Amino acid sequence: MNAPQSATGAQQGPECISARIMKRIATRANLRGEGFRGQVLHFGPADLRRQIARHPLGGGLCVPDIGWFPKALGHYRERPQGADEHILIYCHAGGGWFEIDGQRREVSAGQALLVPSGKPHRYGADEAQPWSIYWAHFSGQAAAVYASHFIPQGYVVPVLPTAGKQVERLFKECFHALGDGHTLAGLLQVAHIFRHLLGVLLFENVSFHAEATAMPMRDFTGNIQFMRDNISRSLSLQELAQQAGLSPSRYSALFKARTGVSPVEHHIALRIQAACRLLITTNWSVKEVSYAIGHEDPFYFSRLFVKIMGVSPSAYRGDAKG
């Protein structure tokens, strides 16, 4: 019997037919989310999920399902009724897409997608450059609070490379904690690691703050170091803005969007922190500590200290730390 012909009329032998069949099998497996070479999958048993939800050390956060899909060609999920848990996807490489509320958006490397629980959705890998993703399903009272920070930003936020490396490391720590199988202790450990992971995305990721405030991304590490280097004197807004290379108004707005306080307030807080260290580690008088951080009036320093720390310098020194 003659070998079958392709649409172009060229004959195809058994090896070609076999290759096509294997490709179809592989594609179908990918569409089910199975068979991604090097994938990691952890699914928590239902009884342990219930135990975590009630456990006081769970902290209102349960991560029953977590994994890693590298080069996930054909990866696709559609949940018309939404999922029972929130879903976090961190795109390490390649790209993908998602649809929520009838809106389709792309997801590229270095972005995190948050799909809220109960929200109908679809998402999948890009056909040309399929994404490699770390993913997790998480639930609980604390989970809802974390998720709420992503929703106003359109569900997807950029992640700085430094924060992204931490996110990847923490995902791997979760996998390691579950390496011996699913146990109550392992899932409790994962809950705490994953809380740290969410904290990195929310609080150590400048890009997230830029999205949340509609402000351009700005790193003030050098500016804050300048504040530390000048603990012993007052710094004006004009001087701080000049160091940052911005106008005072622009600098003040960007700095507050990043830290939650004004630049001058932050510098005052750093000076009081320095005073706290001196009160604990030296025998200097309150007056000497005041002079050391640039306050010539010890009475004003004491009032400022009480306002920020809630107790007087002497009372703070009397309450031994550490």
SVG drawing of the C-alpha trace seen along z (x, -y; Angstrom):
<svg xmlns="http://www.w3.org/2000/svg" viewBox="-20 -75 48 77">
<polyline fill="none" stroke="black" stroke-width="0.4" points="0.0,0.0 1.3,-3.4 2.2,-5.9 -0.4,-8.6 0.1,-12.0 0.2,-15.4 -1.9,-18.3 0.9,-19.2 0.9,-15.7 4.3,-14.7 4.3,-11.1 4.8,-10.6 6.3,-7.5 5.4,-5.8 8.1,-7.9 6.4,-11.2 2.9,-9.9 4.3,-8.7 5.9,-12.2 2.6,-13.9 0.7,-11.7 3.2,-12.2 3.0,-16.0 -0.8,-15.8 -0.5,-13.8 2.0,-16.2 -0.2,-19.2 -3.3,-17.6 -1.2,-16.9 -0.1,-20.5 -3.7,-21.7 -4.5,-19.7 -1.5,-21.2 0.3,-17.9 3.7,-16.9 5.6,-20.2 9.2,-18.9 10.6,-19.9 7.3,-20.9 6.7,-20.9 3.2,-20.1 2.0,-20.0 -1.7,-19.5 -2.8,-19.6 -5.3,-17.0 -8.7,-18.3 -8.3,-17.3 -5.1,-19.2 -6.6,-22.2 -9.3,-22.2 -6.7,-21.8 -4.6,-24.7 -7.7,-26.9 -8.4,-26.3 -4.8,-26.2 -3.7,-29.3 -0.3,-29.3 -1.9,-29.3 -2.4,-33.0 -5.5,-33.1 -3.5,-31.9 -3.6,-28.5 -1.6,-27.5 -3.0,-24.1 -1.8,-24.0 1.5,-25.4 3.8,-24.6 6.1,-25.5 5.4,-25.1 8.5,-25.8 7.9,-26.6 4.2,-25.7 3.2,-25.4 -0.5,-24.9 -1.2,-25.8 -4.8,-27.0 -7.3,-27.3 -10.9,-28.4 -13.1,-28.7 -16.6,-30.1 -17.5,-30.2 -14.1,-31.3 -11.8,-29.3 -12.4,-28.6 -9.0,-30.2 -7.1,-33.3 -4.5,-32.4 -1.1,-34.0 1.0,-33.6 4.5,-34.9 5.8,-34.9 9.5,-34.1 10.0,-34.0 8.0,-34.1 4.5,-35.4 0.8,-34.7 -2.6,-36.3 -5.7,-36.5 -9.3,-37.5 -11.3,-38.9 -14.5,-41.0 -14.4,-40.6 -11.1,-42.3 -8.0,-40.6 -4.5,-41.6 -1.1,-40.3 1.3,-39.0 5.0,-39.2 8.2,-38.1 8.7,-40.0 5.0,-40.4 2.7,-39.0 -1.0,-38.2 -3.5,-37.8 -6.9,-36.2 -9.4,-36.8 -11.4,-33.9 -14.9,-33.5 -14.0,-35.6 -14.8,-34.0 -11.6,-34.0 -9.5,-32.4 -5.7,-32.5 -3.1,-30.7 0.4,-30.7 1.5,-32.6 1.7,-30.3 5.0,-31.6 6.8,-32.2 5.0,-30.2 5.4,-31.4 7.4,-29.8 5.4,-30.4 5.4,-29.9 1.9,-29.6 -0.1,-29.1 -3.7,-28.9 -4.2,-30.5 -7.1,-31.2 -8.1,-32.5 -9.0,-35.8 -5.4,-37.1 -5.3,-36.0 -8.3,-38.2 -6.5,-41.2 -3.4,-40.6 -5.4,-40.0 -7.3,-43.2 -4.1,-45.2 -3.8,-43.7 -7.4,-44.1 -7.4,-47.9 -4.3,-47.7 -6.0,-45.6 -4.9,-42.2 -1.3,-42.4 1.7,-44.3 5.3,-44.6 7.9,-43.1 11.4,-44.5 14.2,-42.0 15.5,-42.2 12.0,-41.4 11.5,-38.8 14.6,-36.9 13.3,-36.8 9.9,-35.6 11.5,-32.8 13.6,-31.8 10.6,-31.8 8.6,-29.6 11.5,-27.1 11.5,-27.2 7.8,-26.3 8.6,-23.3 11.4,-22.3 9.1,-22.4 6.7,-20.0 9.5,-17.8 8.8,-14.9 5.1,-15.0 2.1,-17.0 2.1,-17.2 0.5,-19.7 4.0,-21.1 4.9,-21.4 1.8,-23.3 2.2,-25.6 5.7,-26.3 4.5,-27.1 1.9,-29.5 4.6,-31.5 7.0,-31.4 4.2,-32.5 3.2,-35.4 6.8,-36.6 6.5,-36.1 3.4,-38.3 5.1,-40.8 8.0,-41.1 5.6,-41.8 3.7,-44.4 6.4,-46.1 9.8,-45.4 8.7,-45.9 9.0,-49.5 7.1,-48.8 4.0,-47.8 3.9,-51.1 4.4,-52.9 1.3,-51.1 -0.7,-51.6 -0.1,-55.3 0.1,-56.1 3.5,-57.4 6.6,-56.6 9.0,-54.0 11.6,-55.6 14.2,-54.0 15.2,-56.3 17.8,-54.0 20.6,-56.4 18.6,-59.4 17.8,-57.6 21.4,-56.7 22.2,-60.4 19.7,-61.0 21.5,-58.4 24.9,-60.0 23.5,-63.3 21.8,-62.1 23.5,-64.8 21.9,-67.7 18.6,-68.9 18.0,-68.6 15.6,-70.8 13.2,-69.6 15.2,-71.7 18.5,-70.0 17.0,-66.5 15.3,-67.2 18.5,-68.5 20.4,-65.4 17.7,-63.3 17.9,-65.4 14.2,-66.5 12.2,-69.6 11.0,-69.8 7.3,-69.3 8.0,-66.3 10.4,-64.8 8.0,-65.1 5.2,-63.5 7.2,-60.6 8.9,-60.0 5.6,-59.9 4.1,-57.6 7.0,-55.2 7.3,-55.4 4.0,-56.7 5.6,-59.7 7.2,-63.0 11.0,-63.1 11.5,-65.4 9.4,-63.2 11.4,-60.2 14.7,-61.9 13.3,-62.9 12.3,-59.3 15.9,-58.1 17.4,-60.6 15.1,-59.4 16.1,-55.8 19.7,-56.8 18.9,-58.4 17.3,-55.2 20.5,-53.3 22.6,-55.8 20.2,-55.6 20.6,-51.8 24.3,-51.4 25.9,-54.4 25.9,-56.1 25.4,-59.5 23.0,-61.9 19.8,-62.8 21.4,-66.2 24.5,-64.5 22.2,-62.3 20.3,-65.3 23.4,-67.1 24.7,-64.0 21.7,-63.9 21.8,-67.6 19.2,-69.0 20.6,-71.9 17.5,-72.1 17.3,-68.9 13.7,-69.9 12.5,-70.0 14.3,-66.7 12.5,-65.1 9.1,-66.3 9.8,-65.1 11.0,-61.7 7.8,-61.3 5.7,-62.2 7.4,-59.5 8.3,-56.8 5.4,-57.2 7.7,-57.5 10.4,-59.9 14.1,-59.2 14.7,-58.3 11.8,-55.9 13.0,-54.3 16.4,-53.8 15.0,-52.2 13.1,-49.6 15.9,-47.3 15.8,-46.0 16.9,-42.7"/>
</svg>
